[in-house]
């Protein structure tokens, strides 16, 4: 495994370098905020344009509705009170009287033409005298207005022959409604309004809303910028934390592989090599050696092989504790301490029967005890180690691993972390993620005490 990792680094595939390169290529916070600001501004412009279009259409609809109301007021308050049956018969005096009222009180502002239609399509009156008496078929909508007494409006079709005298006025809006003579005869009152005048009113309406709309959109955009910056900082912090955890995991994985390789090479491999040599010498001397010497050599070889087997079992327990999932911590922790016992270190283990942990918490407890025992074996030069797992009155489970070894100072911890030894650091992070804490208490010459507290 060590050779494989080294080969990957030689070929330019160092995972740590790849992680750092990825971090360097990620965009800066300022660039991210700028991109958000630009995209937000584009979205603001799109919304503003869409809102203006909707406002214009709404304003035009409101202006047309106002035109219908104006026509209704003119029809009810001006035209209908001035109507006589003589207008329907074509009486000249009645027409002159009505024409005077129309020109004084109706033909002004947006209204440019007035027509009165009989149900049979005859124009009984118009401010354009050349139209009086002419007959044109009523449209279906006009007939419907006469029947329902509603007020309707539509753009005027200036190509129709009855509208030939209005063509010079440009785009017009026709508004028509039913009126009645004193005898009850129905007539269709039709007014023609300049559409530009009607739209101008709507233009004023929607323009009055535009400044407030734009101000609100700009304020919303400006308000989102600090939120985007804050979100960007959080995302960047999360990215840095993930990169840090990745680096720690890579370092820990590489260090673990290196440690396993070193343990196998310096321990079991050397012992087995020695055993092999002793057995080979014994085989060569067998024909001439005394029986006692041969027995001694074979016994020594057997003892060495058994010692190698014990070391291999201890190493396998450190790599993956087989009893942790099947029998739990009470069975796995003694296996973990067996390696210290084989070295001549006195061990003591106390486990509270009331301790109950889930699988994740059990793994954290075991890994913490494993790291502490490993440090004792490699660095402490201790004579005795005590391990206790208890439940405290505060609803916490407490693991304590203490030894009487040489101890160390806080500067040593910082130096080991800088050198890439992150075992305890990773365990501290994991303990915090589970709502607990990991503390290391040590002084030179006074041993070391590692305490893990996690919620039960």
C-alpha positions, 0 to 999 in steps of 0.5 A: 500500500505504501509503494502504491501511494508513493507511485501515485505521487511520483506519477503526479496523482497525489490526492492531497495536491489534487484537493489543494488544486481544486481549492485554488481553482474555485472562484473567489467570493467577490466573483461569486457575489458579482455573478449573483449581482449581475444575474439578479440585475438581469432578472430584475430587468426582465421582471420590470419589463414584464411588469410594465407590459402588464401595467400598460395592458391593465391601464388600457383596459381601465381606460376603456372601462372609463370610456364606457362609463363616460358614454353611459353617463352621456347617454343617460344624462344628455342624449336620452333626455333630449330624445323625441319621437320626432328624431326617429321620424326625421323631423327637422326641428327635433334633429336641430334641437338634438344636434345643438345639445350634442355639439354643446355637451357631447362633441368635446375632448375625446369624442369626435363623432356621435350616431343614433341607430334605429334597430333596422340599421337606419342612422336617425341622427349623427353630427355628420348630417350626410349620414342621417337617413342612411341604412347599414346592417347592424353587427351581431354585437350591436344587436346584442347590446340593444337586447341586453341594455349593456355598454360595449366598446371595440376598436372602430373598423374604419374600412366600413362604409358607415365610418368613411367620414371618421377615417381622417381621425385615425384610430378610434374606439367605438362605445355604444349603448341602448337609449329610448325615446319618451314613447319607449322606442329603442335606439343605439347610441354610439360615440367615437373616441380617439384611442390616443386620448383613451390610451393617454389616460391609461399611460398616465396611470401605469406611469404613476406606478413605474417609479414605485415598482422600479424602486421596490425591485431595486431595493429588493435587489440591493437587499439580496446582495448582502444575503448573497455575500453571507451565503457565499461566505457560508458556502466557502466556509463549508467548502474549506471545512470539507477540504480540511476534513478531506485532507485529514482523512487522506493524511490519516489513511496514509499514516495508518497504511504506513504504520501497518506496513512498519508494524508488519515489517519491524515486528512479525516479519522480523520474528518470522524471519528469525524463526525460519533461520533457527528452524533451518539451522536446527534442521542442518544440525539434526543429524549431529546435534544432541537431542537436548539442543534440538529440542531447545531450538525447536521450542524456541522456534515454536515460541517465536511463531506463537509470539508472531501469531499474537502480534498479528492478532493484536494488529488485526484487532487494531485494524478492525475489532471483530468483537465490537459488532458481535459482542460489543465493547466488553469483548472488544476492549480486552482484545485491544489491551492484549497487545499491551499485556504482551509487552509486559505492561500492566493493564486494568479494565473497568466497564460499567454494566449500565453503559448502553450506546448505539453503534456509532457511539460504540465505534467512537469509544473504541477508536478513542481507546485504540488511539490512546492505547496505541500512543501508550505503546509507541511513546509513553514508556508506561508500566501500567494502563487503566481503562474505565467506561462508566455512566455519569450522573449527568446522562453522559458516558465517560471513557478514561484511559490513563497511564503512568508513562513519561507524559508530554507538554501541550507543545508536543501536541501542536508539533504532532498535529503539524507533522500530520498526526491527526488521530486525536484531532479527528476524534475530537471533531467526531466527538463534537459532532455527537454532542460530546467532548474529548480532553487530553491531560498530560504533563512531562513525567506525570503520565497521560489521561485521555477522557471522552464524554458523549451523551448516553 
